[in-house]
Amino acid sequence: MNKCPVPADPALHPALAGRFSPVQFDPESTVTSIEIDVLLEAARRAPSAGNSQPWKFIVARRGDANHEQILRRLARSSSLWAPSASLLVVNLAHIFVEGTEDWEYSEFARYDLGQAVAHMTVQGLSMGLAAHQFRAFDRDGIGSDFAVPSHWEVTSITAFGTADPCADEVEAPGTSRERLSLDEITWSRC
Ligand SMILES: Cc1cc2nc3c(=O)[nH]c(=O)nc-3n(C[C@H](O)[C@H](O)[C@H](O)COP(=O)(O)O)c2cc1C
């Protein structure tokens, strides 16, 4: 009888098991336009509530004009490591219907953006690109620099690049890699 082989560790995909948010990227490593398109394609194909696709991205390759602009808006903490990433992607959520200030475009806008970003980062892992998402930057400043209209929210940035192997799994200052247990993240009746 043909039996499916049981993987040694059936619990977790190796790419996820080895994933971490690097605080040192190889400053020489670059990404191609094709790689960027593949990352965006992964986000584009993510599911969303009612297929609303409430996301947009500002793409900044190290050394280009967008990148220069974004570097000016980093907080001190992220400016210590994010500039060496090959690519910075600003993640935008479509929060309100255009022309309104309180009519939600989708109650799942940030949820869906997060999922699109997750797909992008997992695609990146499969291409040898590590990712570090962060919010330590001036969100309003980037909104104004890139003329983001008020019905969109500048939510976060993802830094993509080749993780420096010498800095394997070093925590960024002020962050932690501690995790809640499975029991703690499972809702149960008393
Ligand atoms: C929405 C979001 C915002 C984050 N903001 C920051 C940040 O401002 N600075 C930082 O160093 N890391 C930031 N992180 C990374 C987390 O601190 C990190 O994922 C967490 O500590 C777990 O570590 P790991 O990703 O290496 O497993 C952020 C992550 C997410 C998803």
Ligand as a Chemical Component Dictionary entry (heavy atoms), coordinates in Angstrom:
data_LIG
# 
_chem_comp.id                   LIG 
_chem_comp.type                 NON-POLYMER 
_chem_comp.pdbx_formal_charge   0 
_chem_comp.three_letter_code    LIG 
# 
loop_
_chem_comp_atom.comp_id 
_chem_comp_atom.atom_id 
_chem_comp_atom.alt_atom_id 
_chem_comp_atom.type_symbol 
_chem_comp_atom.charge 
_chem_comp_atom.model_Cartn_x 
_chem_comp_atom.model_Cartn_y 
_chem_comp_atom.model_Cartn_z 
_chem_comp_atom.pdbx_ordinal 
LIG C1  C1  C 0 2.393  45.748 13.260 1  
LIG C2  C2  C 0 3.786  45.487 13.777 2  
LIG C3  C3  C 0 4.534  46.540 14.286 3  
LIG C4  C4  C 0 5.837  46.314 14.717 4  
LIG N1  N1  N 0 6.588  47.386 15.113 5  
LIG C5  C5  C 0 7.898  47.203 15.377 6  
LIG C6  C6  C 0 8.730  48.323 15.632 7  
LIG O1  O1  O 0 8.296  49.469 15.614 8  
LIG N2  N2  N 0 10.053 48.089 15.902 9  
LIG C7  C7  C 0 10.588 46.824 15.882 10 
LIG O2  O2  O 0 11.791 46.676 16.086 11 
LIG N3  N3  N 0 9.811  45.747 15.636 12 
LIG C8  C8  C 0 8.487  45.903 15.370 13 
LIG N4  N4  N 0 7.706  44.826 15.085 14 
LIG C9  C9  C 0 8.296  43.462 15.116 15 
LIG C10 C10 C 0 7.893  42.754 16.393 16 
LIG O3  O3  O 0 8.493  43.383 17.504 17 
LIG C11 C11 C 0 8.313  41.281 16.292 18 
LIG O4  O4  O 0 7.590  40.661 15.265 19 
LIG C12 C12 C 0 8.077  40.545 17.608 20 
LIG O5  O5  O 0 8.918  41.051 18.602 21 
LIG C13 C13 C 0 8.319  39.049 17.470 22 
LIG O6  O6  O 0 9.636  38.805 16.987 23 
LIG P1  P1  P 0 9.884  37.920 15.687 24 
LIG O7  O7  O 0 9.135  38.558 14.540 25 
LIG O8  O8  O 0 11.389 37.968 15.481 26 
LIG O9  O9  O 0 9.383  36.558 15.985 27 
LIG C14 C14 C 0 6.397  45.004 14.671 28 
LIG C15 C15 C 0 5.638  43.948 14.165 29 
LIG C16 C16 C 0 4.356  44.177 13.716 30 
LIG C17 C17 C 0 3.572  43.012 13.138 31 
# 
loop_
_chem_comp_bond.comp_id 
_chem_comp_bond.atom_id_1 
_chem_comp_bond.atom_id_2 
_chem_comp_bond.value_order 
_chem_comp_bond.pdbx_ordinal 
LIG C1  C2  SING 1  
LIG C2  C3  SING 2  
LIG C2  C16 DOUB 3  
LIG C3  C4  DOUB 4  
LIG C4  N1  SING 5  
LIG C4  C14 SING 6  
LIG N1  C5  DOUB 7  
LIG C5  C6  SING 8  
LIG C5  C8  SING 9  
LIG C6  O1  DOUB 10 
LIG C6  N2  SING 11 
LIG N2  C7  SING 12 
LIG C7  O2  DOUB 13 
LIG C7  N3  SING 14 
LIG N3  C8  DOUB 15 
LIG C8  N4  SING 16 
LIG N4  C9  SING 17 
LIG N4  C14 SING 18 
LIG C9  C10 SING 19 
LIG C10 O3  SING 20 
LIG C10 C11 SING 21 
LIG C11 O4  SING 22 
LIG C11 C12 SING 23 
LIG C12 O5  SING 24 
LIG C12 C13 SING 25 
LIG C13 O6  SING 26 
LIG O6  P1  SING 27 
LIG P1  O7  DOUB 28 
LIG P1  O8  SING 29 
LIG P1  O9  SING 30 
LIG C14 C15 DOUB 31 
LIG C15 C16 SING 32 
LIG C16 C17 SING 33 
# 
